[in-house]
Amino acid sequence: MNALTVLLCIWAMVALCAVLFIRGASPRVERPRKAKQTGVSRYSIAE
């Protein structure tokens, strides 16, 4: 492999890691739920 190929492979790996890091660090926006549970769950361990 020549030097240019090695340089491009290293650059591609750094770019991929940066994209994955930025996607993982972005805040998650959740849609509000239509109906909230107000009753006690049958599976609650707090009872």
Sequence and secondary structure as in RCSB ss.txt:
>XXXX:A:sequence
MNALTVLLCIWAMVALCAVLFIRGASPRVERPRKAKQTGVSRYSIAE
>XXXX:A:secstr
  HHHHHHHHHHHHHHHHHHHHHHHS       SS   S  TT S  
